[in-house]
Amino acid sequence: MSIRHGLLALLERGPRYGSQLRTEFESRTGSTWPLNVGQVYTTLARLERDGLVAPGGEDAAGHTLYAITDSGRAELHQWYERPVDRTNPPRDELSIKLAMAVGAPGVDIRAVIQAQRHATIKAMQDYTRLKAQALAAIESGKSRERDDVAWLLVLEQLIFQTEAEARWLDHSEARLIRLSLPADRRAAPDPPQATDGGAAADPAAAAAPKSHAFRTPRG
């Protein structure tokens, strides 16, 4: 998340003070990424140091206002035009957790996956409910449409993200089950079909892997 560019985007609409920027940022994103005032003022100080914002006087209540500069406006529009860099993806706690759980003593990695799947599906349901509320607010015409549309886009990204996470968890569990099988069964051909209408010739093919296949004993 680029707090730096988010604040520049808000300042392009006119001079603002720190608490106002925090409130508008959270309103636009539905408080998905809450900010504290310290983060805002630290970022403003860096933007001022880099010549992207400048003090813009005070309002009637004595709040120090910040205004975007021409350099800041140019930086902001370059950010809009520049694709988000995916060559250095942010650290993902879930990926790290599963990577560390593989082979960890006493850890049932399938239980870890199942617990996460439950939480992911619940999050997806919560986001879907919030999306319905945002759509209702927009369609009623009684909302701050700019902020509600922005919040709707954020919610839909979160929904797609949790859907992808649920699919990845299913894939990971299937992958681990497959890798737990003996090598001679990983790519075993389909059991031959009986020609006389009887059962398949290989009854062992129907055996399911044990649920504790990924638990590594302690000691």
C-alpha positions as CSV (number, residue, x, y, z in Angstrom):
1,M,0.0,0.0,0.0
2,S,1.4,3.4,-0.9
3,I,0.4,5.9,1.8
4,R,2.7,8.4,0.1
5,H,0.7,8.4,-3.1
6,G,-2.6,8.1,-1.4
7,L,-2.0,11.3,0.5
8,L,-0.8,13.0,-2.7
9,A,-4.1,12.0,-4.4
10,L,-6.1,13.5,-1.6
11,L,-4.0,16.7,-1.6
12,E,-4.6,17.1,-5.4
13,R,-8.2,18.0,-4.5
14,G,-7.0,20.9,-2.3
15,P,-5.0,21.7,0.8
16,R,-5.7,19.6,3.8
17,Y,-4.3,19.0,7.3
18,G,-3.1,15.7,8.8
19,S,-6.2,14.5,10.7
20,Q,-8.4,15.5,7.7
21,L,-6.1,13.4,5.4
22,R,-6.4,10.4,7.7
23,T,-10.2,10.6,7.8
24,E,-10.5,11.0,4.1
25,F,-8.1,8.2,3.4
26,E,-10.0,5.8,5.7
27,S,-13.3,6.9,4.2
28,R,-12.1,6.2,0.7
29,T,-10.8,2.7,1.6
30,G,-13.5,1.8,4.1
31,S,-10.9,1.7,6.9
32,T,-9.4,-1.4,5.3
33,W,-5.9,0.0,6.0
34,P,-6.3,2.2,9.0
35,L,-3.8,5.0,9.5
36,N,-2.7,6.8,12.7
37,V,-2.0,10.5,12.7
38,G,1.7,9.8,13.4
39,Q,2.0,7.9,10.1
40,V,0.3,10.7,8.2
41,Y,2.5,13.4,9.6
42,T,5.7,11.3,9.1
43,T,4.7,10.8,5.5
44,L,3.9,14.5,5.0
45,A,7.3,15.4,6.4
46,R,9.0,13.1,3.9
47,L,6.9,14.5,1.0
48,E,7.8,18.0,2.1
49,R,11.5,17.0,2.2
50,D,11.2,15.6,-1.3
51,G,9.5,18.8,-2.6
52,L,6.2,17.1,-3.4
53,V,4.1,19.0,-0.9
54,A,4.6,22.4,0.8
55,P,2.9,24.1,3.8
56,G,-0.2,25.8,2.6
57,G,-1.1,28.2,5.5
58,E,-3.6,27.5,8.2
59,D,-7.4,27.1,8.3
60,A,-9.8,29.0,10.5
61,A,-9.1,26.6,13.4
62,G,-5.4,27.0,13.2
63,H,-4.6,23.6,11.6
64,T,-1.5,23.6,9.4
65,L,-2.5,22.9,5.8
66,Y,-0.4,21.1,3.2
67,A,-0.7,21.6,-0.5
68,I,0.6,19.5,-3.4
69,T,3.4,21.0,-5.5
70,D,3.8,20.8,-9.3
71,S,6.5,18.1,-8.6
72,G,4.0,16.2,-6.4
73,R,1.4,16.4,-9.1
74,A,3.8,15.0,-11.7
75,E,4.8,12.2,-9.3
76,L,1.2,11.4,-8.6
77,H,0.3,11.1,-12.3
78,Q,3.3,9.0,-13.0
79,W,2.1,6.6,-10.2
80,Y,-1.3,6.4,-11.8
81,E,0.3,5.5,-15.1
82,R,2.9,3.1,-13.8
83,P,1.9,-0.6,-13.2
84,V,2.3,-1.9,-9.7
85,D,5.6,-3.7,-9.5
86,R,5.2,-7.4,-8.8
87,T,8.9,-8.4,-9.1
88,N,9.2,-8.0,-5.3
89,P,5.8,-9.2,-3.9
90,P,5.0,-8.3,-0.3
91,R,5.6,-11.0,2.3
92,D,2.5,-13.1,2.8
93,E,2.1,-14.5,6.4
94,L,-0.1,-17.5,5.2
95,S,2.4,-18.6,2.6
96,I,5.3,-18.3,5.1
97,K,3.2,-20.2,7.7
98,L,2.5,-23.2,5.4
99,A,6.1,-23.2,4.1
100,M,7.4,-23.4,7.7
101,A,4.7,-26.0,8.7
102,V,5.9,-28.5,6.1
103,G,7.8,-31.1,8.1
104,A,7.6,-29.2,11.4
105,P,7.6,-31.5,14.4
106,G,4.1,-32.1,15.8
107,V,2.3,-29.9,13.3
108,D,-0.7,-31.3,11.3
109,I,-0.4,-29.1,8.2
110,R,-3.8,-30.2,7.0
111,A,-5.4,-29.0,10.2
112,V,-3.6,-25.6,9.6
113,I,-5.0,-25.5,6.1
114,Q,-8.5,-26.4,7.3
115,A,-8.5,-23.7,10.0
116,Q,-7.3,-21.1,7.5
117,R,-10.0,-22.2,5.0
118,H,-12.7,-21.7,7.6
119,A,-11.4,-18.1,8.4
120,T,-11.0,-17.3,4.7
121,I,-14.5,-18.3,3.8
122,K,-15.9,-16.3,6.7
123,A,-13.9,-13.3,5.6
124,M,-15.3,-13.8,2.0
125,Q,-18.8,-13.8,3.4
126,D,-18.2,-10.7,5.5
127,Y,-16.8,-8.9,2.4
128,T,-19.8,-10.0,0.3
129,R,-22.2,-8.6,2.9
130,L,-20.4,-5.3,3.0
131,K,-20.4,-5.2,-0.8
132,A,-24.2,-5.6,-0.8
133,Q,-24.4,-2.7,1.6
134,A,-22.2,-0.5,-0.5
135,L,-24.2,-1.2,-3.6
136,A,-27.4,-0.4,-1.8
137,A,-26.0,2.9,-0.6
138,I,-24.9,3.8,-4.1
139,E,-28.2,2.8,-5.7
140,S,-30.2,4.7,-3.1
141,G,-28.5,7.9,-4.1
142,K,-28.1,8.9,-0.4
143,S,-24.4,8.2,-0.1
144,R,-21.2,10.0,-0.8
145,E,-21.0,8.3,-4.1
146,R,-17.2,8.9,-4.8
147,D,-16.2,7.3,-1.5
148,D,-18.7,4.4,-1.8
149,V,-17.6,3.6,-5.3
150,A,-14.0,3.6,-4.1
151,W,-14.9,1.4,-1.2
152,L,-16.8,-1.0,-3.5
153,L,-13.7,-1.4,-5.7
154,V,-11.6,-2.2,-2.6
155,L,-14.2,-4.7,-1.4
156,E,-14.4,-6.5,-4.7
157,Q,-10.6,-6.8,-4.8
158,L,-10.7,-8.3,-1.3
159,I,-13.4,-10.8,-2.4
160,F,-11.4,-11.9,-5.4
161,Q,-8.3,-12.2,-3.2
162,T,-10.1,-14.4,-0.6
163,E,-11.6,-16.5,-3.4
164,A,-8.1,-17.1,-4.8
165,E,-6.8,-17.9,-1.4
166,A,-9.5,-20.5,-0.8
167,R,-8.6,-22.1,-4.2
168,W,-4.9,-22.1,-3.3
169,L,-5.6,-23.8,0.1
170,D,-7.6,-26.5,-1.7
171,H,-4.8,-26.9,-4.2
172,S,-2.2,-27.0,-1.4
173,E,-4.0,-29.7,0.5
174,A,-4.4,-31.8,-2.7
175,R,-0.7,-31.4,-3.5
176,L,0.3,-32.5,0.0
177,I,-2.0,-35.5,-0.1
178,R,-0.4,-36.5,-3.4
179,L,3.1,-36.0,-2.2
180,S,2.4,-38.1,0.9
181,L,1.6,-41.2,-1.2
182,P,4.3,-43.8,-1.9
183,A,6.3,-43.0,-5.1
184,D,4.8,-45.9,-7.0
185,R,1.3,-44.6,-6.4
186,R,1.8,-41.0,-7.4
187,A,1.5,-41.6,-11.1
188,A,-0.1,-45.0,-11.0
189,P,-2.3,-45.8,-14.0
190,D,-6.0,-46.1,-13.6
191,P,-7.0,-49.6,-12.3
192,P,-8.0,-52.0,-15.1
193,Q,-11.7,-52.4,-15.7
194,A,-13.1,-55.8,-15.1
195,T,-14.3,-57.4,-18.4
196,D,-16.9,-59.5,-16.7
197,G,-18.8,-56.8,-14.8
198,G,-16.9,-57.5,-11.6
199,A,-14.9,-55.2,-9.3
200,A,-11.6,-53.6,-10.4
201,A,-8.6,-55.8,-10.2
202,D,-6.7,-53.5,-7.8
203,P,-8.7,-53.1,-4.5
204,A,-5.8,-51.1,-2.9
205,A,-6.4,-48.3,-5.4
206,A,-9.5,-47.3,-3.4
207,A,-7.6,-46.8,-0.1
208,A,-7.7,-43.1,1.0
209,P,-4.7,-41.5,2.6
210,K,-4.7,-41.2,6.4
211,S,-5.8,-37.8,7.8
212,H,-2.6,-37.6,9.9
213,A,-0.3,-38.1,6.9
214,F,1.5,-34.8,7.4
215,R,1.9,-34.9,11.2
216,T,5.6,-35.3,12.1
217,P,6.1,-37.1,15.4
218,R,7.8,-35.2,18.3
219,G,11.2,-36.3,19.5
